[in-house]
């Protein structure tokens, strides 16, 4: 006879499935961008600088330390080339990350909804994510 889960067991199982989905989402992100909290802060800084750069009528490299760091002798890129590289990378990354974020949110909410009703099978089904949509978005972004 199958064991009937009590409310605490269902909540714990939902938390496990949610963490599994979040881990899978992060693995998807890492396929396209470097992992780590420091790297995430760096990317956020780059995007912030890029936004400021685009609004600056007379940008100078010394006002953009993150963008400037990628330019120079070591990379062989000029400041303008680095700005264009960051812009192109962001234009490709943002749509893919948005797909990952949407999937993650939808799946986590579906797990939570199923947990409220105690439907273990629905929780498990919700946690089975078709991440191939990210690859399709990546291909679309790369070709576009």
C-alpha positions in Angstrom: 0.0 0.0 0.0 1.5 3.4 -1.0 2.4 5.8 1.8 0.2 8.8 2.0 2.2 12.0 2.3 1.2 14.4 5.0 1.3 18.2 4.5 4.8 18.6 5.7 6.0 15.9 3.3 4.3 17.5 0.4 5.8 20.9 1.3 9.2 19.3 1.6 8.8 17.5 -1.7 7.7 20.7 -3.4 10.8 22.5 -2.0 13.0 19.7 -3.4 11.4 19.9 -6.8 11.6 23.7 -6.8 15.3 23.6 -6.0 15.9 21.0 -8.7 14.2 23.3 -11.3 16.3 26.3 -10.1 19.5 24.2 -10.3 18.5 23.2 -13.9 17.8 26.8 -14.8 21.2 27.9 -13.5 22.8 25.1 -15.5 21.1 26.4 -18.6 22.4 29.9 -17.9 25.9 28.5 -17.4 25.8 27.1 -20.9 25.8 30.6 -22.3 27.5 32.7 -19.7 30.2 32.3 -17.0 29.0 31.2 -13.5 29.5 32.8 -10.2 28.3 35.7 -8.1 31.3 37.8 -8.9 30.7 37.3 -12.6 27.1 38.1 -12.3 28.0 41.4 -10.6 30.5 42.0 -13.4 27.9 41.4 -16.1 25.5 43.7 -14.2 28.2 46.4 -14.1 28.9 45.9 -17.8 25.2 46.3 -18.7 24.9 49.4 -16.5 28.0 50.9 -18.0 26.7 50.1 -21.5 23.5 51.9 -20.7 25.3 54.9 -19.4 27.7 54.8 -22.4 24.8 54.8 -24.9 23.3 57.9 -23.2 26.7 59.7 -22.9 27.1 62.4 -25.6 30.9 62.2 -25.2 31.9 58.9 -23.6 35.6 58.5 -22.5 37.1 55.1 -21.5 38.2 56.3 -18.1 34.5 56.7 -17.1 33.7 53.1 -17.9 36.1 50.8 -15.9 34.3 47.5 -16.8 34.2 48.3 -20.5 37.7 49.6 -20.5 39.0 46.5 -18.8 38.1 44.4 -21.8 40.0 46.7 -24.2 43.7 47.0 -24.7 46.8 45.1 -25.6 45.8 41.9 -23.9 42.7 41.4 -26.0 43.7 43.4 -29.0 40.4 45.2 -28.9 39.9 49.0 -28.9 37.4 50.5 -26.5 34.9 50.9 -29.3 35.3 47.3 -30.2 34.8 46.2 -26.6 31.7 48.3 -26.3 30.3 46.6 -29.5 31.3 43.1 -28.2 29.5 43.7 -24.9 26.4 45.1 -26.7 26.3 42.1 -29.1 26.7 39.7 -26.2 24.0 41.3 -24.2 21.7 41.4 -27.2 22.1 37.6 -27.5 22.1 36.8 -23.8 19.1 38.8 -22.6 16.5 37.0 -24.7 17.9 33.6 -23.8 18.0 34.4 -20.1 14.4 35.8 -20.3 13.3 32.4 -21.7 15.1 30.6 -18.8 13.5 33.0 -16.3 10.0 32.5 -17.7 10.3 28.7 -17.7 11.7 28.7 -14.1 8.9 31.0 -12.8 6.1 29.0 -14.6 7.4 25.7 -13.4 8.0 26.8 -9.8 4.4 28.3 -9.7 3.0 25.0 -11.2 4.8 23.0 -8.5 3.4 25.3 -5.8 -0.1 25.1 -7.2 0.1 21.3 -7.3 1.5 21.2 -3.8 -1.5 23.1 -2.5 -3.8 20.4 -3.7 -1.4 17.6 -2.6 -1.1 16.3 -6.1 2.3 14.6 -6.2 2.0 13.4 -9.8 1.2 17.0 -10.9 4.2 18.3 -8.9 6.5 15.8 -10.6 5.1 16.5 -14.0 5.5 20.2 -13.5 9.1 19.7 -12.5 9.9 18.0 -15.9 11.0 21.0 -17.9 11.7 21.0 -21.6 14.8 23.1 -21.6 15.3 22.6 -25.3 13.3 25.8 -25.8 16.4 27.7 -24.6 18.5 26.1 -27.3 15.9 27.0 -29.9 16.0 30.6 -28.6 19.8 30.6 -28.7 19.8 29.4 -32.3 17.2 32.1 -33.2 19.3 34.8 -31.5 22.5 33.6 -33.1 21.0 33.6 -36.6 19.1 36.9 -36.2 
